[in-house]
């Protein structure tokens, strides 16, 4: 079995805290709802006990990025462009429904990128994306220092190669 550790999605956590009672090492017993990775032994008992499904198991060593054909890349870019356009249109409209549509499109776009494997944190694609952000013109308020910090700590487990 692959070595893994538990992480909690704070957005999903309903604070029922059953994880506190089943964790054999006390890794889930924290004030800030973050599971202590140093104490976690990866048994998954907290995940199984969590009634809100807020705990997931993550492998210690993440797999390498899967290759994608040019057709898949072009399709993904078309979907992303469509979601960005919809987000832009919604942001110009007044009202709560428009704000909800704007946010929904942003979340869907992020999910599409992540689920298609293009923004895995260990991926060379993620590094290339962040590097591109730094060399292209960004709007006011762009968190340049945060992007630079991410690049300094981001470790990739693959060479940057283009899929055939």
N, C-alpha and C positions, 0 to 999 in steps of 0.2 A: 504494500500500500504506500502511496506517495505521502510524504510528510506534509502536514497541513496545519493550519491554525484557524481559529474562529474570528470573525469580524461581525460587528453589529451595525445594521442600517438604522441610524437613529430616527429617521423619518418614519420607519415602520414600527419601531419599538413602542409598545403600549404600557411599558413599565409594570407589567405583571410580575416580572422578576423571578420566574421559575428557574431561570438559568442560574441564579445565585445559589439555589438549594441543591443543584445536581452537579455543579462543577467540582471535580475532585481536588483542584489546585487553588481555587479561589481567584482564578483569572478574571471572572466576570464581576467580582465584587469591587466595583469602582464607583466613585461619586459622579464621574463625568460620562458614564455609560459606555466608555471605551473598554474593550476587552484587552487585558494585559498580554501582549504577544509573548513576552518573556516567560510568563507563567503557563501559558496555554500549551497543553500536550497534544492537542488535535484529536481528542477522542470523539467529539461531536455530540456529547451528551447535552450541552447547552442548546445546540441547534435543535435537537430532537424534542427538548422540553419547551422551547419557545412557542407560546400560543399565537403570537403575531407573525411568525415566520421572519423575524427581523435578523436572525443570525444565519450566516452562511460560512461554509468552510472554503478556505483559499489555500491553494498549494504554496508551499514555501518557495519552490522553484517553478516559475511559470513557464509554460510551453512556448516554443518559438512561434513567431508570426507565420500563419499559413500564407502561401502564395496565392495570388489572384490573377486571373487572366485580364487582358486589356478590356474585354467586353464587360466583365464584372465591374472593373474600375469605372468605366464610362457610365454604366447603369447607376452605380452608386453616386457618382458626381451629378447625374441628372436628377436623381431623387433629392440629393442635398440642395441643389440649386432651387428646386421646386419648393422645398420646405423653407428655405431662406426667403424666397420671394413671398410665400404665404405669410411668414412672420413679419416681413416688412410691411405688407399691405395691412395686416391686422394692427400693427403698431401705430398706423396713421389714423385708425378709426377710434371714435370715442366709445366709452362705456366699458362695463365690466366683462361683457361677453367677448368683446374684441381683445381685451387684455388676456382673457382666458385662452382664446384661440392663439394669440401670439406666444404665450408661454407653452401651450400644448405643442405647437410646431417646433419650438426650440428643443423641448424634451424629446419629441419624436426624432428629430434630426440627430441629437446626441445618442439616442438609443440605436438608431440605424448604424451610425458609425461604430459604436462599441460592439453591437451584436454581429456586425459583418467582420469584426476583427481588425479594424483599421486604427482603433485608438486603445489597444491594449497597452497598459503602462510599460510593459517590457518590450514593446514593439519598436522597431526602427522607424515605422511609419509615424509613431507618436513623436519621436525625436525630430524627424524631418519636418513634421507639422509645426512644432514649437520653434525650430530654427527658422522656418519660413516666416513665421509671425514676426520675428525680430528684424528681418531684413526687408519686410514690406511695410508700406505706410499704414499706420493704425490710427484710429480715431482718438480723440481726447479721452483721457481716463484709462487708456490701455495699460494693464498692469505689467509693464516691461520688467520690473524687478522680480515679480513673481515668476514670470516665464524664465528668466535667467536663473533663478534659484531652482526651479524644476529641472532645467537642463543640467545644472551642476550635480543634482542628486539622482537623476534618472539613469538607471542601468538597463542596457538592452542585452538580450541574450541571443542576438543574431547579427549577421552582417547586413548592411543595407544593400539589398539586391532587388532588381526589378523582376517581377514574375513574367514568365513566358506566355 
